[in-house]
């Protein structure tokens, strides 16, 4: 089967990225995406804002031991890879049966189709789930339920989901987060270079392929007091491009509403959508 990137790198693509400098904030498949941009006469720049990801082994083992001993009212899962990582680690610790028992005794909520699929494999059907793959959608699905005094385990992926945790705490829940994976911030010199390029008006568009790239950028920008200027840049001369709803949601949370997003949530489709955007502009 052909990858979505190879599919979009062939055929009669237009040249609407001519004289456009497009930053790729991703850390993977940048060569393939760069070729698509170049085929449309654009200039790609790789400025990885993602950092690295590692398995949060020792902390999670302690959390899993806690999870099989605690009686949770709710267990909320936000990523399929996180569900599978916890199950694999529980198996390695010889407590998988107890962990499955904890899951089956709790009310379950899930975000995203991959999470839903991972839970389905172990025979679990969530009581609440989003309808659009976003944390915002997940929160909306939780609103009919009473969380006051409820003990809630929340599986996160590499970073906190502030809006979800804040919602649960405001509703009176006792929250127990667990992060199977952790993100390490990108190199500060890379983020600094990117910020200066954006502020100088040297970047026409930035392709974000994951919410963590947005969060890493603004974590650094806020520390350096660039955030307001960065938002202004994205709202005027630099176009923010999101691979899908979750990434677009992260941009919205930082105050960026001027976003290009494809209907098909794929990297190649994202770049083609950006090209189509510029083609439409050039008509007027």
C-alpha positions as CSV (number, residue, x, y, z in Angstrom):
1,X,0.0,0.0,0.0
2,X,1.3,3.5,-0.9
3,X,1.8,5.9,1.9
4,X,-0.3,9.0,2.0
5,X,2.8,11.1,1.5
6,X,3.9,9.2,-1.7
7,X,0.3,9.6,-3.0
8,X,0.4,13.3,-2.7
9,X,3.9,13.6,-4.1
10,X,2.8,12.4,-7.5
11,X,0.5,13.8,-10.1
12,X,-0.1,17.2,-11.5
13,X,0.4,19.4,-8.5
14,X,0.2,23.2,-8.9
15,X,3.0,25.7,-8.1
16,X,1.0,27.8,-5.6
17,X,3.9,27.6,-3.1
18,X,6.2,29.5,-5.5
19,X,8.3,32.0,-3.4
20,X,6.8,30.6,-0.2
21,X,8.9,29.5,2.7
22,X,7.2,26.7,4.6
23,X,8.4,25.5,8.0
24,X,7.9,21.8,9.0
25,X,7.6,21.6,12.8
26,X,7.6,17.8,12.7
27,X,10.5,15.5,13.6
28,X,9.5,12.7,11.3
29,X,8.8,12.3,7.6
30,X,10.3,15.7,7.0
31,X,12.2,14.5,3.9
32,X,9.0,13.3,2.2
33,X,7.0,16.5,3.1
34,X,9.9,18.6,1.9
35,X,9.8,16.9,-1.5
36,X,6.1,17.7,-1.8
37,X,6.7,21.4,-1.0
38,X,9.6,21.5,-3.5
39,X,7.5,20.0,-6.2
40,X,5.1,22.9,-5.8
41,X,8.1,25.3,-6.0
42,X,8.1,26.1,-2.3
43,X,11.1,26.3,0.0
44,X,10.9,23.9,3.0
45,X,12.6,24.5,6.3
46,X,12.7,21.9,9.1
47,X,12.5,23.4,12.5
48,X,11.5,20.5,14.8
49,X,9.4,21.8,17.7
50,X,8.6,18.4,19.0
51,X,11.6,17.4,21.0
52,X,11.8,13.7,21.9
53,X,9.5,11.2,23.6
54,X,10.6,8.5,26.0
55,X,8.8,5.8,28.0
56,X,8.2,7.1,31.5
57,X,9.0,3.7,32.9
58,X,9.7,4.0,36.7
59,X,7.1,6.5,37.5
60,X,4.4,4.6,35.5
61,X,5.2,1.4,37.3
62,X,4.5,3.1,40.6
63,X,1.3,4.5,39.1
64,X,0.2,1.1,37.9
65,X,0.8,-0.4,41.3
66,X,-1.4,2.3,42.7
67,X,-4.1,1.8,40.0
68,X,-4.6,-1.9,40.8
69,X,-5.0,-1.1,44.5
70,X,-7.3,1.9,44.1
71,X,-11.0,1.8,43.4
72,X,-11.6,4.4,40.7
73,X,-15.0,5.6,39.8
74,X,-13.8,6.7,36.3
75,X,-10.8,5.8,34.1
76,X,-10.3,8.3,31.2
77,X,-8.0,7.3,28.4
78,X,-6.8,9.8,25.8
79,X,-4.5,7.9,23.4
80,X,-4.5,4.4,21.9
81,X,-0.7,4.1,22.3
82,X,-1.0,5.0,25.9
83,X,-3.6,2.3,26.6
84,X,-1.4,-0.3,24.9
85,X,1.7,0.9,26.8
86,X,0.0,0.6,30.1
87,X,-1.3,-2.9,29.3
88,X,2.2,-4.0,28.1
89,X,3.8,-2.6,31.3
90,X,1.2,-4.3,33.5
91,X,1.9,-7.6,31.7
92,X,5.6,-7.1,32.3
93,X,4.9,-6.5,36.0
94,X,2.7,-9.6,36.2
95,X,-0.3,-7.4,37.2
96,X,-2.2,-7.3,33.9
97,X,-5.2,-9.3,35.2
98,X,-5.6,-7.0,38.2
99,X,-5.2,-3.9,35.9
100,X,-7.9,-5.3,33.6
101,X,-10.1,-5.9,36.6
102,X,-9.7,-2.2,37.7
103,X,-10.6,-1.1,34.2
104,X,-13.7,-3.3,34.0
105,X,-14.9,-2.1,37.4
106,X,-14.6,1.6,36.5
107,X,-16.7,3.8,34.2
108,X,-14.7,4.5,31.1
109,X,-14.2,7.5,28.9
110,X,-12.1,7.7,25.8
111,X,-10.8,10.3,23.3
112,X,-10.1,9.4,19.7
113,X,-10.8,6.4,17.5
114,X,-7.4,4.8,18.2
115,X,-8.2,4.9,21.9
116,X,-11.6,3.4,21.3
117,X,-10.1,0.7,19.2
118,X,-7.5,-0.2,21.8
119,X,-10.1,-0.5,24.5
120,X,-12.4,-2.5,22.2
121,X,-9.6,-5.1,21.8
122,X,-9.8,-5.8,25.6
123,X,-13.6,-5.9,25.5
124,X,-14.2,-2.5,27.0
125,X,-16.8,0.0,25.6
126,X,-16.5,3.5,26.9
127,X,-19.5,5.1,28.5
128,X,-18.4,8.5,27.3
129,X,-16.4,9.4,24.2
130,X,-15.8,12.4,22.0
131,X,-17.3,12.8,18.6
132,X,-14.4,14.7,16.9
133,X,-11.1,13.4,18.3
134,X,-10.4,16.4,20.5
135,X,-10.1,17.1,24.3
136,X,-12.9,19.6,23.9
137,X,-15.1,16.9,22.5
138,X,-14.2,14.6,25.3
139,X,-15.1,17.2,27.9
140,X,-18.4,17.8,26.2
141,X,-19.2,14.0,26.4
142,X,-18.4,14.1,30.2
143,X,-20.7,17.0,31.0
144,X,-23.9,14.9,31.7
145,X,-22.1,13.1,34.5
146,X,-21.6,14.0,38.1
147,X,-17.9,14.1,39.1
148,X,-18.2,15.6,42.5
149,X,-16.1,13.5,44.9
150,X,-15.4,10.9,42.2
151,X,-12.0,9.3,42.0
152,X,-10.8,9.7,38.4
153,X,-7.7,8.2,36.7
154,X,-6.7,10.2,33.6
155,X,-4.2,8.7,31.1
156,X,-2.3,11.4,29.3
157,X,0.3,11.2,26.6
158,X,3.6,13.0,27.2
159,X,2.0,16.2,28.4
160,X,-0.8,17.4,30.6
161,X,-4.2,18.3,29.0
162,X,-4.8,21.4,31.1
163,X,-8.4,21.9,30.0
164,X,-9.4,18.3,30.8
165,X,-7.7,18.3,34.2
166,X,-9.1,21.7,35.1
167,X,-12.6,20.7,34.1
168,X,-12.5,17.6,36.3
169,X,-11.1,19.5,39.3
170,X,-13.7,22.2,38.9
171,X,-16.4,19.6,38.9
172,X,-15.1,18.3,42.2
173,X,-13.2,15.2,41.0
174,X,-10.2,13.7,42.8
175,X,-7.8,13.3,39.8
176,X,-5.0,10.8,39.4
177,X,-3.1,11.5,36.2
178,X,-0.8,8.9,34.6
179,X,1.6,9.6,31.8
180,X,3.0,6.5,30.1
181,X,5.2,8.7,27.8
182,X,6.9,12.0,28.5
183,X,8.0,14.7,26.1
184,X,11.4,16.3,26.4
185,X,11.4,19.9,25.1
186,X,13.0,20.6,21.7
187,X,16.5,22.2,21.6
188,X,16.1,25.9,22.8
189,X,18.3,27.1,20.0
190,X,16.0,25.6,17.4
191,X,12.9,27.2,18.9
192,X,14.7,30.6,19.3
193,X,15.8,30.5,15.7
194,X,12.2,29.7,14.6
195,X,10.7,32.5,16.7
196,X,13.2,35.0,15.3
197,X,12.4,33.9,11.7
198,X,8.6,34.2,12.3
199,X,9.0,37.6,14.1
200,X,11.1,38.9,11.2
201,X,8.5,38.0,8.7
202,X,10.7,35.4,7.0
203,X,8.2,32.5,7.2
204,X,5.0,32.2,5.1
205,X,3.5,29.1,6.7
206,X,4.2,26.6,9.5
207,X,3.0,23.0,9.2
208,X,2.2,21.6,12.7
209,X,1.7,17.8,12.7
210,X,1.0,17.3,16.5
211,X,-0.4,19.4,19.3
212,X,2.8,19.0,21.3
213,X,4.7,21.1,18.7
214,X,2.3,24.0,19.4
215,X,2.6,23.6,23.1
216,X,6.4,23.3,23.0
217,X,6.5,26.5,20.9
218,X,4.3,28.5,23.2
219,X,6.0,27.2,26.4
220,X,9.2,28.6,25.1
221,X,7.6,31.8,23.7
222,X,5.9,32.6,27.0
223,X,9.2,32.1,28.9
224,X,10.8,34.6,26.5
225,X,7.8,36.9,26.4
226,X,7.4,36.4,22.7
227,X,3.9,34.8,22.8
228,X,1.8,37.9,22.0
229,X,4.1,38.8,19.1
230,X,4.1,35.2,17.8
231,X,0.3,35.1,17.9
232,X,0.1,38.4,16.1
233,X,2.5,37.0,13.4
234,X,0.2,34.0,12.9
235,X,-2.8,36.3,12.7
236,X,-1.3,38.5,10.0
237,X,1.6,37.3,7.7
238,X,2.4,33.7,8.8
239,X,-0.2,31.0,8.1
240,X,-0.6,28.2,10.7
241,X,-1.3,24.8,9.1
242,X,-2.7,22.0,11.2
243,X,-2.7,18.3,10.2
244,X,-6.0,17.7,12.0
245,X,-8.6,18.7,14.6
246,X,-6.4,18.0,17.7
247,X,-3.5,20.1,16.4
248,X,-6.0,22.9,15.3
249,X,-7.5,22.8,18.8
250,X,-4.1,23.4,20.4
251,X,-3.6,26.4,18.1
252,X,-7.0,27.8,19.0
253,X,-6.2,27.5,22.7
254,X,-3.2,29.7,22.1
255,X,-5.3,32.4,20.4
256,X,-4.6,31.5,16.8
257,X,-7.8,31.3,14.7
258,X,-6.3,31.8,11.2
259,X,-5.6,28.2,10.4
260,X,-5.5,26.0,7.3
261,X,-6.6,22.4,7.9
262,X,-7.4,19.5,5.5
263,X,-10.5,17.4,5.7
264,X,-8.3,14.3,5.3
265,X,-6.0,14.3,8.4
266,X,-2.8,13.3,6.6
267,X,0.5,15.1,6.2
268,X,0.5,15.1,2.5
269,X,-3.1,16.4,2.4
270,X,-2.1,19.2,4.8
271,X,0.5,20.5,2.3
272,X,-1.9,20.2,-0.6
273,X,-4.5,22.1,1.3
274,X,-2.0,24.9,2.0
275,X,-1.2,25.0,-1.7
276,X,-4.9,25.2,-2.5
277,X,-5.3,28.1,0.0
278,X,-2.6,30.1,-1.8
279,X,-4.1,29.3,-5.2
280,X,-7.4,30.7,-4.1
281,X,-5.8,33.9,-2.8
282,X,-4.0,34.4,-6.1
283,X,-7.4,34.4,-7.9
284,X,-8.3,37.7,-6.2
